[in-house]
Amino acid sequence: MNKRTIERIVKKTADKAGIAKPVSPYVLRHTFSVNCIKKGISTRALQSLLGHDRLATTEIYLNLPPEDAIRGFLNKW
């Protein structure tokens, strides 16, 4: 399966689901990653799930909005 085929499948599925925002495989991967971080999965576990060789690549997904960072801090303390 090539890249363009996957993009078409994602777009078609988003259209069927009534998602109006632009959706791509990258957006789905990024959304999944950020949600995993928000749920408390370790960066090492996420690195493995995403298939990254370097942890630095996975750490790109750690850029959470300030309100999420504050909420996370308050939930832990």
PDB file of N, CA, C, O and CB in Angstrom:
ATOM      1  N   MET A   1       0.856  -1.163   0.000  1.00  0.00           N
ATOM      2  CA  MET A   1       0.000   0.000   0.000  1.00  0.00           C
ATOM      3  C   MET A   1       0.911   1.237   0.000  1.00  0.00           C
ATOM      4  O   MET A   1       1.836   1.336   0.806  1.00  0.00           O
ATOM      5  CB  MET A   1      -0.979  -0.008   1.234  1.00  0.00           C
ATOM      6  N   ASN A   2       0.639   2.164  -0.902  1.00  0.00           N
ATOM      7  CA  ASN A   2       1.493   3.352  -0.959  1.00  0.00           C
ATOM      8  C   ASN A   2       0.912   4.500  -0.120  1.00  0.00           C
ATOM      9  O   ASN A   2      -0.203   4.428   0.395  1.00  0.00           O
ATOM     10  CB  ASN A   2       1.672   3.805  -2.419  1.00  0.00           C
ATOM     11  N   LYS A   3       1.718   5.557  -0.009  1.00  0.00           N
ATOM     12  CA  LYS A   3       1.365   6.706   0.828  1.00  0.00           C
ATOM     13  C   LYS A   3       0.040   7.343   0.406  1.00  0.00           C
ATOM     14  O   LYS A   3      -0.797   7.662   1.251  1.00  0.00           O
ATOM     15  CB  LYS A   3       2.474   7.748   0.776  1.00  0.00           C
ATOM     16  N   ARG A   4      -0.142   7.522  -0.878  1.00  0.00           N
ATOM     17  CA  ARG A   4      -1.348   8.186  -1.382  1.00  0.00           C
ATOM     18  C   ARG A   4      -2.607   7.367  -1.087  1.00  0.00           C
ATOM     19  O   ARG A   4      -3.656   7.935  -0.783  1.00  0.00           O
ATOM     20  CB  ARG A   4      -1.225   8.428  -2.890  1.00  0.00           C
ATOM     21  N   THR A   5      -2.510   6.054  -1.175  1.00  0.00           N
ATOM     22  CA  THR A   5      -3.651   5.186  -0.872  1.00  0.00           C
ATOM     23  C   THR A   5      -4.066   5.340   0.586  1.00  0.00           C
ATOM     24  O   THR A   5      -5.254   5.431   0.894  1.00  0.00           O
ATOM     25  CB  THR A   5      -3.311   3.713  -1.175  1.00  0.00           C
ATOM     26  N   ILE A   6      -3.088   5.369   1.476  1.00  0.00           N
ATOM     27  CA  ILE A   6      -3.381   5.539   2.898  1.00  0.00           C
ATOM     28  C   ILE A   6      -4.021   6.900   3.145  1.00  0.00           C
ATOM     29  O   ILE A   6      -4.966   7.005   3.926  1.00  0.00           O
ATOM     30  CB  ILE A   6      -2.098   5.387   3.742  1.00  0.00           C
ATOM     31  N   GLU A   7      -3.516   7.945   2.487  1.00  0.00           N
ATOM     32  CA  GLU A   7      -4.111   9.280   2.633  1.00  0.00           C
ATOM     33  C   GLU A   7      -5.564   9.288   2.185  1.00  0.00           C
ATOM     34  O   GLU A   7      -6.406   9.908   2.834  1.00  0.00           O
ATOM     35  CB  GLU A   7      -3.314  10.313   1.830  1.00  0.00           C
ATOM     36  N   ARG A   8      -5.870   8.612   1.092  1.00  0.00           N
ATOM     37  CA  ARG A   8      -7.247   8.548   0.598  1.00  0.00           C
ATOM     38  C   ARG A   8      -8.163   7.812   1.580  1.00  0.00           C
ATOM     39  O   ARG A   8      -9.292   8.237   1.821  1.00  0.00           O
ATOM     40  CB  ARG A   8      -7.285   7.859  -0.769  1.00  0.00           C
ATOM     41  N   ILE A   9      -7.671   6.716   2.137  1.00  0.00           N
ATOM     42  CA  ILE A   9      -8.467   5.945   3.101  1.00  0.00           C
ATOM     43  C   ILE A   9      -8.768   6.797   4.330  1.00  0.00           C
ATOM     44  O   ILE A   9      -9.896   6.808   4.822  1.00  0.00           O
ATOM     45  CB  ILE A   9      -7.726   4.646   3.515  1.00  0.00           C
ATOM     46  N   VAL A  10      -7.760   7.507   4.822  1.00  0.00           N
ATOM     47  CA  VAL A  10      -7.953   8.356   6.001  1.00  0.00           C
ATOM     48  C   VAL A  10      -8.956   9.459   5.701  1.00  0.00           C
ATOM     49  O   VAL A  10      -9.846   9.718   6.510  1.00  0.00           O
ATOM     50  CB  VAL A  10      -6.614   8.965   6.461  1.00  0.00           C
ATOM     51  N   LYS A  11      -8.827  10.113   4.546  1.00  0.00           N
ATOM     52  CA  LYS A  11      -9.749  11.193   4.179  1.00  0.00           C
ATOM     53  C   LYS A  11     -11.178  10.666   4.032  1.00  0.00           C
ATOM     54  O   LYS A  11     -12.126  11.283   4.518  1.00  0.00           O
ATOM     55  CB  LYS A  11      -9.296  11.864   2.867  1.00  0.00           C
ATOM     56  N   LYS A  12     -11.326   9.524   3.360  1.00  0.00           N
ATOM     57  CA  LYS A  12     -12.650   8.942   3.153  1.00  0.00           C
ATOM     58  C   LYS A  12     -13.294   8.579   4.492  1.00  0.00           C
ATOM     59  O   LYS A  12     -14.485   8.816   4.694  1.00  0.00           O
ATOM     60  CB  LYS A  12     -12.555   7.698   2.252  1.00  0.00           C
ATOM     61  N   THR A  13     -12.512   8.009   5.396  1.00  0.00           N
ATOM     62  CA  THR A  13     -13.023   7.635   6.716  1.00  0.00           C
ATOM     63  C   THR A  13     -13.413   8.872   7.517  1.00  0.00           C
ATOM     64  O   THR A  13     -14.442   8.873   8.193  1.00  0.00           O
ATOM     65  CB  THR A  13     -11.977   6.814   7.486  1.00  0.00           C
ATOM     66  N   ALA A  14     -12.596   9.929   7.447  1.00  0.00           N
ATOM     67  CA  ALA A  14     -12.911  11.180   8.142  1.00  0.00           C
ATOM     68  C   ALA A  14     -14.188  11.797   7.583  1.00  0.00           C
ATOM     69  O   ALA A  14     -15.016  12.308   8.337  1.00  0.00           O
ATOM     70  CB  ALA A  14     -11.741  12.177   8.022  1.00  0.00           C
ATOM     71  N   ASP A  15     -14.346  11.749   6.273  1.00  0.00           N
ATOM     72  CA  ASP A  15     -15.572  12.281   5.651  1.00  0.00           C
ATOM     73  C   ASP A  15     -16.804  11.506   6.127  1.00  0.00           C
ATOM     74  O   ASP A  15     -17.833  12.106   6.438  1.00  0.00           O
ATOM     75  CB  ASP A  15     -15.468  12.216   4.104  1.00  0.00           C
ATOM     76  N   LYS A  16     -16.703  10.185   6.184  1.00  0.00           N
ATOM     77  CA  LYS A  16     -17.820   9.367   6.653  1.00  0.00           C
ATOM     78  C   LYS A  16     -18.162   9.657   8.107  1.00  0.00           C
ATOM     79  O   LYS A  16     -19.322   9.589   8.512  1.00  0.00           O
ATOM     80  CB  LYS A  16     -17.497   7.894   6.484  1.00  0.00           C
ATOM     81  N   ALA A  17     -17.129   9.983   8.890  1.00  0.00           N
ATOM     82  CA  ALA A  17     -17.337  10.265  10.317  1.00  0.00           C
ATOM     83  C   ALA A  17     -17.807  11.696  10.551  1.00  0.00           C
ATOM     84  O   ALA A  17     -18.110  12.080  11.680  1.00  0.00           O
ATOM     85  CB  ALA A  17     -16.049  10.015  11.096  1.00  0.00           C
ATOM     86  N   GLY A  18     -17.868  12.480   9.481  1.00  0.00           N
ATOM     87  CA  GLY A  18     -18.336  13.856   9.604  1.00  0.00           C
ATOM     88  C   GLY A  18     -17.298  14.808  10.194  1.00  0.00           C
ATOM     89  O   GLY A  18     -17.648  15.854  10.739  1.00  0.00           O
ATOM     90  N   ILE A  19     -16.032  14.445  10.084  1.00  0.00           N
ATOM     91  CA  ILE A  19     -14.960  15.307  10.589  1.00  0.00           C
ATOM     92  C   ILE A  19     -14.684  16.387   9.555  1.00  0.00           C
ATOM     93  O   ILE A  19     -14.292  16.091   8.427  1.00  0.00           O
ATOM     94  CB  ILE A  19     -13.663  14.484  10.899  1.00  0.00           C
ATOM     95  N   ALA A  20     -14.890  17.641   9.945  1.00  0.00           N
ATOM     96  CA  ALA A  20     -14.758  18.747   9.006  1.00  0.00           C
ATOM     97  C   ALA A  20     -13.317  19.269   8.918  1.00  0.00           C
ATOM     98  O   ALA A  20     -12.927  19.849   7.906  1.00  0.00           O
ATOM     99  CB  ALA A  20     -15.691  19.875   9.408  1.00  0.00           C
ATOM    100  N   LYS A  21     -12.538  19.062   9.973  1.00  0.00           N
ATOM    101  CA  LYS A  21     -11.156  19.555   9.986  1.00  0.00           C
ATOM    102  C   LYS A  21     -10.300  18.713   9.047  1.00  0.00           C
ATOM    103  O   LYS A  21     -10.607  17.549   8.793  1.00  0.00           O
ATOM    104  CB  LYS A  21     -10.569  19.529  11.424  1.00  0.00           C
ATOM    105  N   PRO A  22      -9.221  19.313   8.531  1.00  0.00           N
ATOM    106  CA  PRO A  22      -8.312  18.524   7.679  1.00  0.00           C
ATOM    107  C   PRO A  22      -7.705  17.361   8.470  1.00  0.00           C
ATOM    108  O   PRO A  22      -7.230  17.542   9.591  1.00  0.00           O
ATOM    109  CB  PRO A  22      -7.183  19.424   7.105  1.00  0.00           C
ATOM    110  N   VAL A  23      -7.727  16.173   7.877  1.00  0.00           N
ATOM    111  CA  VAL A  23      -7.194  14.985   8.524  1.00  0.00           C
ATOM    112  C   VAL A  23      -6.201  14.311   7.582  1.00  0.00           C
ATOM    113  O   VAL A  23      -6.430  14.208   6.377  1.00  0.00           O
ATOM    114  CB  VAL A  23      -8.334  14.008   8.924  1.00  0.00           C
ATOM    115  N   SER A  24      -5.108  13.860   8.156  1.00  0.00           N
ATOM    116  CA  SER A  24      -4.097  13.138   7.398  1.00  0.00           C
ATOM    117  C   SER A  24      -3.525  12.052   8.308  1.00  0.00           C
ATOM    118  O   SER A  24      -3.749  12.077   9.518  1.00  0.00           O
ATOM    119  CB  SER A  24      -2.969  14.103   6.874  1.00  0.00           C
ATOM    120  N   PRO A  25      -2.790  11.104   7.737  1.00  0.00           N
ATOM    121  CA  PRO A  25      -2.158  10.099   8.596  1.00  0.00           C
ATOM    122  C   PRO A  25      -1.261  10.748   9.660  1.00  0.00           C
ATOM    123  O   PRO A  25      -1.203  10.282  10.797  1.00  0.00           O
ATOM    124  CB  PRO A  25      -1.335   9.120   7.744  1.00  0.00           C
ATOM    125  N   TYR A  26      -0.562  11.830   9.280  1.00  0.00           N
ATOM    126  CA  TYR A  26       0.289  12.522  10.245  1.00  0.00           C
ATOM    127  C   TYR A  26      -0.545  13.105  11.390  1.00  0.00           C
ATOM    128  O   TYR A  26      -0.159  12.990  12.553  1.00  0.00           O
ATOM    129  CB  TYR A  26       1.088  13.636   9.549  1.00  0.00           C
ATOM    130  N   VAL A  27      -1.667  13.720  11.074  1.00  0.00           N
ATOM    131  CA  VAL A  27      -2.530  14.307  12.111  1.00  0.00           C
ATOM    132  C   VAL A  27      -3.026  13.212  13.059  1.00  0.00           C
ATOM    133  O   VAL A  27      -3.054  13.416  14.272  1.00  0.00           O
ATOM    134  CB  VAL A  27      -3.738  15.056  11.466  1.00  0.00           C
ATOM    135  N   LEU A  28      -3.415  12.061  12.521  1.00  0.00           N
ATOM    136  CA  LEU A  28      -3.872  10.957  13.366  1.00  0.00           C
ATOM    137  C   LEU A  28      -2.748  10.453  14.266  1.00  0.00           C
ATOM    138  O   LEU A  28      -2.969  10.190  15.448  1.00  0.00           O
ATOM    139  CB  LEU A  28      -4.408   9.809  12.502  1.00  0.00           C
ATOM    140  N   ARG A  29      -1.554  10.318  13.719  1.00  0.00           N
ATOM    141  CA  ARG A  29      -0.403   9.842  14.491  1.00  0.00           C
ATOM    142  C   ARG A  29      -0.058  10.838  15.595  1.00  0.00           C
ATOM    143  O   ARG A  29       0.213  10.453  16.733  1.00  0.00           O
ATOM    144  CB  ARG A  29       0.819   9.619  13.568  1.00  0.00           C
ATOM    145  N   HIS A  30      -0.072  12.117  15.243  1.00  0.00           N
ATOM    146  CA  HIS A  30       0.247  13.161  16.218  1.00  0.00           C
ATOM    147  C   HIS A  30      -0.817  13.203  17.321  1.00  0.00           C
ATOM    148  O   HIS A  30      -0.481  13.296  18.501  1.00  0.00           O
ATOM    149  CB  HIS A  30       0.356  14.539  15.522  1.00  0.00           C
ATOM    150  N   THR A  31      -2.080  13.138  16.944  1.00  0.00           N
ATOM    151  CA  THR A  31      -3.173  13.152  17.916  1.00  0.00           C
ATOM    152  C   THR A  31      -3.071  11.957  18.853  1.00  0.00           C
ATOM    153  O   THR A  31      -3.237  12.101  20.065  1.00  0.00           O
ATOM    154  CB  THR A  31      -4.535  13.152  17.201  1.00  0.00           C
ATOM    155  N   PHE A  32      -2.802  10.787  18.304  1.00  0.00           N
ATOM    156  CA  PHE A  32      -2.626   9.588  19.119  1.00  0.00           C
ATOM    157  C   PHE A  32      -1.490   9.791  20.119  1.00  0.00           C
ATOM    158  O   PHE A  32      -1.630   9.476  21.301  1.00  0.00           O
ATOM    159  CB  PHE A  32      -2.345   8.360  18.226  1.00  0.00           C
ATOM    160  N   SER A  33      -0.375  10.316  19.641  1.00  0.00           N
ATOM    161  CA  SER A  33       0.802  10.508  20.493  1.00  0.00           C
ATOM    162  C   SER A  33       0.538  11.493  21.623  1.00  0.00           C
ATOM    163  O   SER A  33       0.883  11.229  22.775  1.00  0.00           O
ATOM    164  CB  SER A  33       1.975  10.991  19.661  1.00  0.00           C
ATOM    165  N   VAL A  34      -0.068  12.620  21.299  1.00  0.00           N
ATOM    166  CA  VAL A  34      -0.358  13.630  22.321  1.00  0.00           C
ATOM    167  C   VAL A  34      -1.346  13.076  23.346  1.00  0.00           C
ATOM    168  O   VAL A  34      -1.198  13.324  24.542  1.00  0.00           O
ATOM    169  CB  VAL A  34      -0.923  14.919  21.673  1.00  0.00           C
ATOM    170  N   ASN A  35      -2.346  12.332  22.891  1.00  0.00           N
ATOM    171  CA  ASN A  35      -3.306  11.739  23.829  1.00  0.00           C
ATOM    172  C   ASN A  35      -2.637  10.703  24.733  1.00  0.00           C
ATOM    173  O   ASN A  35      -2.979  10.599  25.911  1.00  0.00           O
ATOM    174  CB  ASN A  35      -4.466  11.090  23.063  1.00  0.00           C
ATOM    175  N   CYS A  36      -1.703   9.951  24.202  1.00  0.00           N
ATOM    176  CA  CYS A  36      -0.961   8.999  25.034  1.00  0.00           C
ATOM    177  C   CYS A  36      -0.186   9.733  26.121  1.00  0.00           C
ATOM    178  O   CYS A  36      -0.186   9.315  27.279  1.00  0.00           O
ATOM    179  CB  CYS A  36       0.000   8.155  24.171  1.00  0.00           C
ATOM    180  N   ILE A  37       0.473  10.821  25.751  1.00  0.00           N
ATOM    181  CA  ILE A  37       1.233  11.612  26.727  1.00  0.00           C
ATOM    182  C   ILE A  37       0.281  12.170  27.786  1.00  0.00           C
ATOM    183  O   ILE A  37       0.584  12.125  28.979  1.00  0.00           O
ATOM    184  CB  ILE A  37       2.010  12.770  26.023  1.00  0.00           C
ATOM    185  N   LYS A  38      -0.866  12.696  27.356  1.00  0.00           N
ATOM    186  CA  LYS A  38      -1.844  13.247  28.302  1.00  0.00           C
ATOM    187  C   LYS A  38      -2.364  12.179  29.265  1.00  0.00           C
ATOM    188  O   LYS A  38      -2.669  12.476  30.420  1.00  0.00           O
ATOM    189  CB  LYS A  38      -3.016  13.875  27.542  1.00  0.00           C
ATOM    190  N   LYS A  39      -2.464  10.930  28.785  1.00  0.00           N
ATOM    191  CA  LYS A  39      -2.960   9.832  29.625  1.00  0.00           C
ATOM    192  C   LYS A  39      -1.873   9.288  30.551  1.00  0.00           C
ATOM    193  O   LYS A  39      -2.149   8.462  31.421  1.00  0.00           O
ATOM    194  CB  LYS A  39      -3.503   8.702  28.748  1.00  0.00           C
ATOM    195  N   GLY A  40      -0.624   9.758  30.358  1.00  0.00           N
ATOM    196  CA  GLY A  40       0.442   9.369  31.265  1.00  0.00           C
ATOM    197  C   GLY A  40       1.343   8.244  30.800  1.00  0.00           C
ATOM    198  O   GLY A  40       2.126   7.720  31.592  1.00  0.00           O
ATOM    199  N   ILE A  41       1.255   7.855  29.533  1.00  0.00           N
ATOM    200  CA  ILE A  41       2.148   6.814  29.041  1.00  0.00           C
ATOM    201  C   ILE A  41       3.585   7.340  29.064  1.00  0.00           C
ATOM    202  O   ILE A  41       3.813   8.526  28.823  1.00  0.00           O
ATOM    203  CB  ILE A  41       1.741   6.363  27.602  1.00  0.00           C
ATOM    204  N   SER A  42       4.526   6.494  29.344  1.00  0.00           N
ATOM    205  CA  SER A  42       5.922   6.934  29.394  1.00  0.00           C
ATOM    206  C   SER A  42       6.426   7.224  27.981  1.00  0.00           C
ATOM    207  O   SER A  42       5.940   6.656  27.003  1.00  0.00           O
ATOM    208  CB  SER A  42       6.813   5.862  30.080  1.00  0.00           C
ATOM    209  N   THR A  43       7.394   8.105  27.897  1.00  0.00           N
ATOM    210  CA  THR A  43       7.950   8.429  26.581  1.00  0.00           C
ATOM    211  C   THR A  43       8.648   7.219  25.978  1.00  0.00           C
ATOM    212  O   THR A  43       8.665   7.064  24.757  1.00  0.00           O
ATOM    213  CB  THR A  43       8.932   9.608  26.683  1.00  0.00           C
ATOM    214  N   ARG A  44       9.220   6.364  26.807  1.00  0.00           N
ATOM    215  CA  ARG A  44       9.871   5.141  26.311  1.00  0.00           C
ATOM    216  C   ARG A  44       8.837   4.198  25.683  1.00  0.00           C
ATOM    217  O   ARG A  44       9.081   3.612  24.628  1.00  0.00           O
ATOM    218  CB  ARG A  44      10.626   4.419  27.463  1.00  0.00           C
ATOM    219  N   ALA A  45       7.689   4.058  26.338  1.00  0.00           N
ATOM    220  CA  ALA A  45       6.634   3.193  25.788  1.00  0.00           C
ATOM    221  C   ALA A  45       6.118   3.783  24.475  1.00  0.00           C
ATOM    222  O   ALA A  45       5.908   3.056  23.504  1.00  0.00           O
ATOM    223  CB  ALA A  45       5.462   3.024  26.808  1.00  0.00           C
ATOM    224  N   LEU A  46       5.915   5.101  24.449  1.00  0.00           N
ATOM    225  CA  LEU A  46       5.441   5.748  23.227  1.00  0.00           C
ATOM    226  C   LEU A  46       6.474   5.613  22.110  1.00  0.00           C
ATOM    227  O   LEU A  46       6.118   5.402  20.951  1.00  0.00           O
ATOM    228  CB  LEU A  46       5.132   7.234  23.489  1.00  0.00           C
ATOM    229  N   GLN A  47       7.744   5.734  22.460  1.00  0.00           N
ATOM    230  CA  GLN A  47       8.814   5.557  21.481  1.00  0.00           C
ATOM    231  C   GLN A  47       8.698   4.191  20.814  1.00  0.00           C
ATOM    232  O   GLN A  47       8.833   4.070  19.597  1.00  0.00           O
ATOM    233  CB  GLN A  47      10.195   5.713  22.149  1.00  0.00           C
ATOM    234  N   SER A  48       8.451   3.183  21.608  1.00  0.00           N
ATOM    235  CA  SER A  48       8.311   1.830  21.085  1.00  0.00           C
ATOM    236  C   SER A  48       7.076   1.700  20.187  1.00  0.00           C
ATOM    237  O   SER A  48       7.142   1.100  19.115  1.00  0.00           O
ATOM    238  CB  SER A  48       8.230   0.829  22.236  1.00  0.00           C
ATOM    239  N   LEU A  49       5.950   2.269  20.635  1.00  0.00           N
ATOM    240  CA  LEU A  49       4.716   2.203  19.839  1.00  0.00           C
ATOM    241  C   LEU A  49       4.860   2.889  18.485  1.00  0.00           C
ATOM    242  O   LEU A  49       4.339   2.412  17.477  1.00  0.00           O
ATOM    243  CB  LEU A  49       3.567   2.834  20.607  1.00  0.00           C
ATOM    244  N   LEU A  50       5.575   4.020  18.474  1.00  0.00           N
ATOM    245  CA  LEU A  50       5.727   4.786  17.236  1.00  0.00           C
ATOM    246  C   LEU A  50       6.860   4.261  16.353  1.00  0.00           C
ATOM    247  O   LEU A  50       6.960   4.626  15.181  1.00  0.00           O
ATOM    248  CB  LEU A  50       5.974   6.244  17.563  1.00  0.00           C
ATOM    249  N   GLY A  51       7.709   3.405  16.919  1.00  0.00           N
ATOM    250  CA  GLY A  51       8.807   2.851  16.135  1.00  0.00           C
ATOM    251  C   GLY A  51       9.964   3.806  15.941  1.00  0.00           C
ATOM    252  O   GLY A  51      10.712   3.689  14.970  1.00  0.00           O
ATOM    253  N   HIS A  52      10.120   4.751  16.857  1.00  0.00           N
ATOM    254  CA  HIS A  52      11.235   5.696  16.749  1.00  0.00           C
ATOM    255  C   HIS A  52      12.527   5.060  17.244  1.00  0.00           C
ATOM    256  O   HIS A  52      12.530   4.337  18.240  1.00  0.00           O
ATOM    257  CB  HIS A  52      10.937   6.980  17.545  1.00  0.00           C
ATOM    258  N   ASP A  53      13.620   5.332  16.547  1.00  0.00           N
ATOM    259  CA  ASP A  53      14.926   4.846  16.976  1.00  0.00           C
ATOM    260  C   ASP A  53      15.480   5.684  18.122  1.00  0.00           C
ATOM    261  O   ASP A  53      16.154   5.171  19.015  1.00  0.00           O
ATOM    262  CB  ASP A  53      15.902   4.850  15.806  1.00  0.00           C
ATOM    263  N   ARG A  54      15.189   6.970  18.083  1.00  0.00           N
ATOM    264  CA  ARG A  54      15.757   7.893  19.075  1.00  0.00           C
ATOM    265  C   ARG A  54      14.638   8.491  19.928  1.00  0.00           C
ATOM    266  O   ARG A  54      13.571   8.838  19.422  1.00  0.00           O
ATOM    267  CB  ARG A  54      16.571   9.023  18.379  1.00  0.00           C
ATOM    268  N   LEU A  55      14.900   8.602  21.216  1.00  0.00           N
ATOM    269  CA  LEU A  55      13.927   9.195  22.133  1.00  0.00           C
ATOM    270  C   LEU A  55      13.678  10.663  21.787  1.00  0.00           C
ATOM    271  O   LEU A  55      12.572  11.167  21.985  1.00  0.00           O
ATOM    272  CB  LEU A  55      14.414   9.069  23.588  1.00  0.00           C
ATOM    273  N   ALA A  56      14.688  11.342  21.276  1.00  0.00           N
ATOM    274  CA  ALA A  56      14.541  12.753  20.907  1.00  0.00           C
ATOM    275  C   ALA A  56      13.434  12.948  19.870  1.00  0.00           C
ATOM    276  O   ALA A  56      12.749  13.972  19.876  1.00  0.00           O
ATOM    277  CB  ALA A  56      15.866  13.300  20.365  1.00  0.00           C
ATOM    278  N   THR A  57      13.261  11.984  18.994  1.00  0.00           N
ATOM    279  CA  THR A  57      12.199  12.070  17.990  1.00  0.00           C
ATOM    280  C   THR A  57      10.835  12.007  18.669  1.00  0.00           C
ATOM    281  O   THR A  57       9.920  12.744  18.303  1.00  0.00           O
ATOM    282  CB  THR A  57      12.337  10.935  16.944  1.00  0.00           C
ATOM    283  N   THR A  58      10.704  11.141  19.640  1.00  0.00           N
ATOM    284  CA  THR A  58       9.439  10.989  20.371  1.00  0.00           C
ATOM    285  C   THR A  58       9.147  12.227  21.207  1.00  0.00           C
ATOM    286  O   THR A  58       7.986  12.599  21.372  1.00  0.00           O
ATOM    287  CB  THR A  58       9.480   9.742  21.274  1.00  0.00           C
ATOM    288  N   GLU A  59      10.176  12.864  21.732  1.00  0.00           N
ATOM    289  CA  GLU A  59       9.997  14.021  22.607  1.00  0.00           C
ATOM    290  C   GLU A  59       9.366  15.213  21.899  1.00  0.00           C
ATOM    291  O   GLU A  59       8.929  16.158  22.556  1.00  0.00           O
ATOM    292  CB  GLU A  59      11.321  14.429  23.187  1.00  0.00           C
ATOM    293  N   ILE A  60       9.312  15.185  20.586  1.00  0.00           N
ATOM    294  CA  ILE A  60       8.633  16.238  19.830  1.00  0.00           C
ATOM    295  C   ILE A  60       7.175  16.342  20.270  1.00  0.00           C
ATOM    296  O   ILE A  60       6.595  17.428  20.259  1.00  0.00           O
ATOM    297  CB  ILE A  60       8.719  15.964  18.310  1.00  0.00           C
ATOM    298  N   TYR A  61       6.587  15.213  20.656  1.00  0.00           N
ATOM    299  CA  TYR A  61       5.176  15.180  21.041  1.00  0.00           C
ATOM    300  C   TYR A  61       4.936  15.684  22.458  1.00  0.00           C
ATOM    301  O   TYR A  61       3.791  15.732  22.907  1.00  0.00           O
ATOM    302  CB  TYR A  61       4.645  13.777  20.912  1.00  0.00           C
ATOM    303  N   LEU A  62       5.981  16.056  23.158  1.00  0.00           N
ATOM    304  CA  LEU A  62       5.837  16.533  24.534  1.00  0.00           C
ATOM    305  C   LEU A  62       5.444  18.000  24.609  1.00  0.00           C
ATOM    306  O   LEU A  62       5.225  18.514  25.705  1.00  0.00           O
ATOM    307  CB  LEU A  62       7.123  16.320  25.287  1.00  0.00           C
ATOM    308  N   ASN A  63       5.349  18.675  23.497  1.00  0.00           N
ATOM    309  CA  ASN A  63       4.950  20.080  23.475  1.00  0.00           C
ATOM    310  C   ASN A  63       3.446  20.191  23.690  1.00  0.00           C
ATOM    311  O   ASN A  63       2.674  20.275  22.736  1.00  0.00           O
ATOM    312  CB  ASN A  63       5.357  20.748  22.141  1.00  0.00           C
ATOM    313  N   LEU A  64       3.045  20.190  24.951  1.00  0.00           N
ATOM    314  CA  LEU A  64       1.638  20.312  25.297  1.00  0.00           C
ATOM    315  C   LEU A  64       1.292  21.775  25.532  1.00  0.00           C
ATOM    316  O   LEU A  64       2.163  22.555  25.916  1.00  0.00           O
ATOM    317  CB  LEU A  64       1.305  19.468  26.543  1.00  0.00           C
ATOM    318  N   PRO A  65       0.052  22.161  25.311  1.00  0.00           N
ATOM    319  CA  PRO A  65      -0.367  23.532  25.625  1.00  0.00           C
ATOM    320  C   PRO A  65      -0.144  23.812  27.110  1.00  0.00           C
ATOM    321  O   PRO A  65      -0.241  22.895  27.925  1.00  0.00           O
ATOM    322  CB  PRO A  65      -1.859  23.755  25.247  1.00  0.00           C
ATOM    323  N   PRO A  66       0.154  25.070  27.482  1.00  0.00           N
ATOM    324  CA  PRO A  66       0.422  25.408  28.884  1.00  0.00           C
ATOM    325  C   PRO A  66      -0.684  24.976  29.840  1.00  0.00           C
ATOM    326  O   PRO A  66      -0.402  24.534  30.954  1.00  0.00           O
ATOM    327  CB  PRO A  66       0.630  26.886  29.013  1.00  0.00           C
ATOM    328  N   GLU A  67      -1.940  25.099  29.414  1.00  0.00           N
ATOM    329  CA  GLU A  67      -3.029  24.712  30.312  1.00  0.00           C
ATOM    330  C   GLU A  67      -3.010  23.213  30.615  1.00  0.00           C
ATOM    331  O   GLU A  67      -3.374  22.801  31.717  1.00  0.00           O
ATOM    332  CB  GLU A  67      -4.373  25.099  29.702  1.00  0.00           C
ATOM    333  N   ASP A  68      -2.585  22.389  29.638  1.00  0.00           N
ATOM    334  CA  ASP A  68      -2.471  20.950  29.882  1.00  0.00           C
ATOM    335  C   ASP A  68      -1.317  20.656  30.832  1.00  0.00           C
ATOM    336  O   ASP A  68      -1.424  19.776  31.686  1.00  0.00           O
ATOM    337  CB  ASP A  68      -2.274  20.192  28.559  1.00  0.00           C
ATOM    338  N   ALA A  69      -0.222  21.383  30.690  1.00  0.00           N
ATOM    339  CA  ALA A  69       0.924  21.196  31.583  1.00  0.00           C
ATOM    340  C   ALA A  69       0.538  21.565  33.019  1.00  0.00           C
ATOM    341  O   ALA A  69       0.885  20.852  33.960  1.00  0.00           O
ATOM    342  CB  ALA A  69       2.132  22.049  31.109  1.00  0.00           C
ATOM    343  N   ILE A  70      -0.173  22.671  33.180  1.00  0.00           N
ATOM    344  CA  ILE A  70      -0.599  23.106  34.522  1.00  0.00           C
ATOM    345  C   ILE A  70      -1.575  22.092  35.111  1.00  0.00           C
ATOM    346  O   ILE A  70      -1.472  21.734  36.284  1.00  0.00           O
ATOM    347  CB  ILE A  70      -1.253  24.518  34.467  1.00  0.00           C
ATOM    348  N   ARG A  71      -2.525  21.631  34.293  1.00  0.00           N
ATOM    349  CA  ARG A  71      -3.506  20.638  34.763  1.00  0.00           C
ATOM    350  C   ARG A  71      -2.794  19.363  35.200  1.00  0.00           C
ATOM    351  O   ARG A  71      -3.133  18.792  36.237  1.00  0.00           O
ATOM    352  CB  ARG A  71      -4.544  20.317  33.653  1.00  0.00           C
ATOM    353  N   GLY A  72      -1.811  18.909  34.424  1.00  0.00           N
ATOM    354  CA  GLY A  72      -1.057  17.722  34.776  1.00  0.00           C
ATOM    355  C   GLY A  72      -0.300  17.887  36.074  1.00  0.00           C
ATOM    356  O   GLY A  72      -0.255  16.977  36.902  1.00  0.00           O
ATOM    357  N   PHE A  73       0.295  19.054  36.244  1.00  0.00           N
ATOM    358  CA  PHE A  73       1.016  19.342  37.482  1.00  0.00           C
ATOM    359  C   PHE A  73       0.062  19.314  38.676  1.00  0.00           C
ATOM    360  O   PHE A  73       0.350  18.683  39.693  1.00  0.00           O
ATOM    361  CB  PHE A  73       1.721  20.710  37.393  1.00  0.00           C
ATOM    362  N   LEU A  74      -1.064  19.993  38.548  1.00  0.00           N
ATOM    363  CA  LEU A  74      -2.022  20.054  39.654  1.00  0.00           C
ATOM    364  C   LEU A  74      -2.604  18.676  39.986  1.00  0.00           C
ATOM    365  O   LEU A  74      -2.873  18.380  41.151  1.00  0.00           O
ATOM    366  CB  LEU A  74      -3.152  21.024  39.313  1.00  0.00           C
ATOM    367  N   ASN A  75      -2.797  17.841  38.971  1.00  0.00           N
ATOM    368  CA  ASN A  75      -3.321  16.494  39.215  1.00  0.00           C
ATOM    369  C   ASN A  75      -2.327  15.627  39.985  1.00  0.00           C
ATOM    370  O   ASN A  75      -2.725  14.777  40.782  1.00  0.00           O
ATOM    371  CB  ASN A  75      -3.675  15.821  37.893  1.00  0.00           C
ATOM    372  N   LYS A  76      -1.039  15.843  39.748  1.00  0.00           N
ATOM    373  CA  LYS A  76      -0.017  15.049  40.431  1.00  0.00           C
ATOM    374  C   LYS A  76       0.282  15.574  41.822  1.00  0.00           C
ATOM    375  O   LYS A  76       0.726  14.809  42.678  1.00  0.00           O
ATOM    376  CB  LYS A  76       1.253  15.023  39.616  1.00  0.00           C
ATOM    377  N   TRP A  77       0.053  16.867  42.078  1.00  0.00           N
ATOM    378  CA  TRP A  77       0.372  17.473  43.354  1.00  0.00           C
ATOM    379  C   TRP A  77      -0.884  17.869  44.055  1.00  0.00           C
ATOM    380  O   TRP A  77      -0.831  18.404  45.162  1.00  0.00           O
ATOM    381  CB  TRP A  77       1.279  18.669  43.184  1.00  0.00           C
TER     382      TRP A  77
END
